[in-house]
């Protein structure tokens, strides 16, 4: 059976595909981690609009079981809540909208974090009512 060239080619091709998927997954996880560090740096510097953008970028690097994506979504909720409490409703809306739009950008045959997206939509609509035109 091991002498069968079809078997050897099949095992080789499957092995190469698995290695490529693992490399892609690892690279995406690394990029998400790197962008998360940039988001934290912007938050520490007090540049919240840039922190929102960086956290959104992390969400765009979605991979299943990524802790960085979950942390970025939670940080965006926290930025939104803190901004609301300060009365900066535009920044709060930007944070919530970033969650909504970035989750839309990563969906495929399923939508990850659908419940968080729904919550962010509701909060964004609530904050939108408070923005004075």
C-alpha positions as CSV (number, residue, x, y, z in Angstrom):
1,X,0.0,0.0,0.0
2,X,2.8,2.4,0.8
3,X,4.4,1.6,-2.6
4,X,1.2,2.9,-4.3
5,X,2.1,6.2,-5.9
6,X,-1.4,7.5,-5.7
7,X,-1.4,7.0,-1.9
8,X,2.0,8.7,-1.6
9,X,0.8,11.7,-3.7
10,X,-2.4,11.9,-1.7
11,X,-0.6,11.9,1.6
12,X,1.9,14.5,0.3
13,X,-0.8,16.8,-1.0
14,X,-2.9,16.6,2.1
15,X,0.3,17.2,4.2
16,X,1.2,20.3,2.2
17,X,-2.3,21.7,2.5
18,X,-2.3,21.2,6.2
19,X,1.0,22.9,6.6
20,X,-0.2,25.8,4.5
21,X,-3.4,26.2,6.5
22,X,-1.4,26.1,9.8
23,X,1.1,28.7,8.5
24,X,-1.8,31.0,7.3
25,X,-3.5,30.6,10.7
26,X,-0.3,31.3,12.6
27,X,0.5,34.4,10.5
28,X,-3.0,35.8,10.9
29,X,-2.8,35.2,14.7
30,X,0.6,37.0,14.8
31,X,-0.8,40.0,12.8
32,X,-3.8,40.3,15.1
33,X,-1.5,40.2,18.2
34,X,0.8,42.9,16.6
35,X,-2.2,45.2,15.8
36,X,-3.6,44.6,19.3
37,X,-0.3,45.9,20.8
38,X,-0.6,49.0,18.5
39,X,-4.2,49.6,19.8
40,X,-3.0,49.3,23.4
41,X,-0.2,51.8,22.7
42,X,-2.8,54.3,21.2
43,X,-5.1,53.9,24.2
44,X,-2.2,54.6,26.6
45,X,-1.4,57.7,24.6
46,X,-5.0,58.8,24.8
47,X,-5.5,58.7,21.0
48,X,-8.9,57.0,21.2
49,X,-9.9,57.4,17.5
50,X,-6.7,55.6,16.5
51,X,-7.2,53.0,19.2
52,X,-10.7,52.3,17.7
53,X,-9.1,51.9,14.2
54,X,-6.4,49.5,15.5
55,X,-8.9,47.4,17.4
56,X,-11.1,47.3,14.3
57,X,-8.1,46.1,12.3
58,X,-7.6,43.3,14.8
59,X,-11.2,42.1,14.3
60,X,-10.4,42.0,10.5
61,X,-7.7,39.4,11.3
62,X,-10.3,37.0,12.6
63,X,-9.3,33.4,13.1
64,X,-11.3,30.9,15.1
65,X,-10.2,30.9,18.8
66,X,-8.3,34.1,18.5
67,X,-8.0,35.8,21.9
68,X,-7.0,39.1,20.3
69,X,-10.2,39.4,18.4
70,X,-12.3,38.9,21.5
71,X,-10.1,41.3,23.5
72,X,-10.5,44.0,20.8
73,X,-14.2,43.6,20.7
74,X,-14.4,44.0,24.5
75,X,-12.0,47.0,24.4
76,X,-14.2,48.7,21.8
77,X,-17.2,48.1,24.1
78,X,-15.3,49.6,27.0
79,X,-14.2,52.6,24.9
80,X,-17.7,53.2,23.8
81,X,-19.1,53.0,27.4
82,X,-16.4,55.3,28.8
83,X,-17.0,57.8,26.0
84,X,-20.7,57.7,26.7
85,X,-20.1,58.4,30.4
86,X,-17.9,61.4,29.4
87,X,-20.6,62.7,27.1
88,X,-18.5,62.1,23.9
89,X,-21.3,60.3,22.0
90,X,-19.7,60.6,18.6
91,X,-16.6,58.6,19.8
92,X,-18.9,56.1,21.5
93,X,-20.9,55.6,18.3
94,X,-17.6,55.2,16.4
95,X,-16.5,52.5,18.7
96,X,-19.8,50.6,18.5
97,X,-20.0,51.1,14.7
98,X,-16.4,49.7,14.3
99,X,-17.6,46.4,15.9
100,X,-20.6,46.2,13.7
101,X,-18.8,47.0,10.4
102,X,-15.7,44.8,11.1
103,X,-17.8,41.8,12.0
104,X,-19.7,42.3,8.7
105,X,-16.4,42.3,6.9
106,X,-15.3,38.9,8.4
107,X,-18.4,36.9,7.8
108,X,-18.5,34.0,5.3
109,X,-20.8,31.0,5.5
110,X,-21.4,32.0,9.1
111,X,-21.1,35.2,11.1
112,X,-18.8,35.0,14.1
113,X,-19.7,37.1,17.2
114,X,-23.2,37.7,15.9
115,X,-24.5,38.4,19.4
116,X,-21.8,41.0,20.0
117,X,-22.6,42.6,16.7
118,X,-26.3,42.8,17.6
119,X,-25.5,44.4,21.0
120,X,-23.2,46.9,19.3
121,X,-25.9,47.9,16.8
122,X,-28.4,48.5,19.7
123,X,-25.9,50.6,21.6
124,X,-25.0,52.6,18.5
125,X,-28.6,53.4,17.8
126,X,-29.1,54.4,21.4
127,X,-26.0,56.7,21.3
128,X,-27.1,58.1,17.9
129,X,-30.2,59.5,19.5
130,X,-28.1,61.5,22.0
131,X,-25.9,63.1,19.3
132,X,-27.0,66.7,18.8
133,X,-27.2,67.8,15.2
